[in-house]
Amino acid sequence: MHHAQTPTAPPSAAQVLQRATSSGVGPIVCYTTDDTKLEQLVRCAKENAGTVYCLVGIHSDNIKRANDRCALRTCPSPTPAAPGP
């Protein structure tokens, strides 16, 4: 199935965050339940510290895969979040 194409490129995450904060939105909490996206989520929170916070969990459908990755020591080490304002 093919969806309609937009004439311009979609906004980047940085553009979306800039528009949100300019409009008074914040703080922003992002989450994932997919262990393959942990690094991307943590990186986004670190790059936008003070605006974006991450919530990390493992969906029950992904427990075996997450455990296997951690056993191979390929999962990221969690970093405690700094207390908010």
C-alpha positions as CSV (number, residue, x, y, z in Angstrom):
1,M,0.0,0.0,0.0
2,H,1.4,3.4,-0.9
3,H,0.5,6.5,1.1
4,A,0.2,10.0,-0.4
5,Q,3.5,11.8,-0.8
6,T,4.1,15.1,0.8
7,P,5.6,17.8,-1.4
8,T,8.2,18.7,1.2
9,A,10.3,16.6,3.6
10,P,8.7,16.0,7.0
11,P,10.1,18.1,9.8
12,S,13.1,16.8,11.7
13,A,12.9,15.9,15.4
14,A,14.8,19.0,16.2
15,Q,12.3,21.2,14.3
16,V,9.4,19.5,16.0
17,L,11.0,20.0,19.5
18,Q,11.8,23.7,18.6
19,R,8.2,24.4,17.6
20,A,6.9,22.6,20.7
21,T,9.1,24.5,23.2
22,S,8.4,27.8,21.4
23,S,4.7,27.1,21.9
24,G,5.2,26.5,25.6
25,V,5.1,22.7,25.5
26,G,7.3,21.0,28.0
27,P,8.7,18.9,29.5
28,I,8.4,16.2,27.0
29,V,8.5,12.5,28.0
30,C,9.3,10.0,25.3
31,Y,9.1,6.3,25.8
32,T,9.8,3.0,24.2
33,T,9.0,-0.6,25.0
34,D,11.2,-1.9,22.3
35,D,14.7,-2.7,23.5
36,T,16.1,-2.1,20.0
37,K,15.3,1.6,20.3
38,L,16.8,2.3,23.7
39,E,20.0,3.9,22.4
40,Q,18.1,6.3,20.1
41,L,15.7,7.2,23.0
42,V,18.5,7.9,25.5
43,R,20.5,9.9,22.9
44,C,17.4,12.1,22.2
45,A,17.0,12.8,25.9
46,K,20.7,13.6,26.4
47,E,20.8,15.9,23.3
48,N,17.7,17.7,24.6
49,A,18.4,17.7,28.3
50,G,16.0,19.7,30.3
51,T,13.3,19.5,27.7
52,V,13.1,15.8,26.8
53,Y,13.1,13.0,29.4
54,C,12.9,9.3,28.6
55,L,10.9,6.5,30.1
56,V,12.3,3.0,29.3
57,G,10.6,-0.3,29.7
58,I,10.6,-3.7,28.0
59,H,7.3,-4.9,26.4
60,S,6.4,-8.4,27.5
61,D,6.7,-9.5,23.8
62,N,10.4,-8.4,23.8
63,I,11.6,-9.9,27.1
64,K,13.5,-12.8,25.6
65,R,15.2,-10.7,23.0
66,A,16.1,-8.0,25.6
67,N,17.4,-10.7,28.0
68,D,19.5,-12.2,25.2
69,R,21.0,-8.8,24.2
70,C,21.8,-8.0,27.9
71,A,23.4,-11.4,28.3
72,L,25.6,-10.5,25.3
73,R,26.3,-7.1,27.0
74,T,25.0,-5.2,24.0
75,C,22.3,-3.3,25.8
76,P,23.0,0.2,27.0
77,S,23.7,1.0,30.6
78,P,20.9,3.1,32.1
79,T,21.8,6.5,33.3
80,P,19.7,7.9,36.2
81,A,17.7,11.0,35.2
82,A,18.5,14.2,36.9
83,P,15.7,15.6,39.0
84,G,13.5,18.1,37.2
85,P,13.1,21.7,38.0
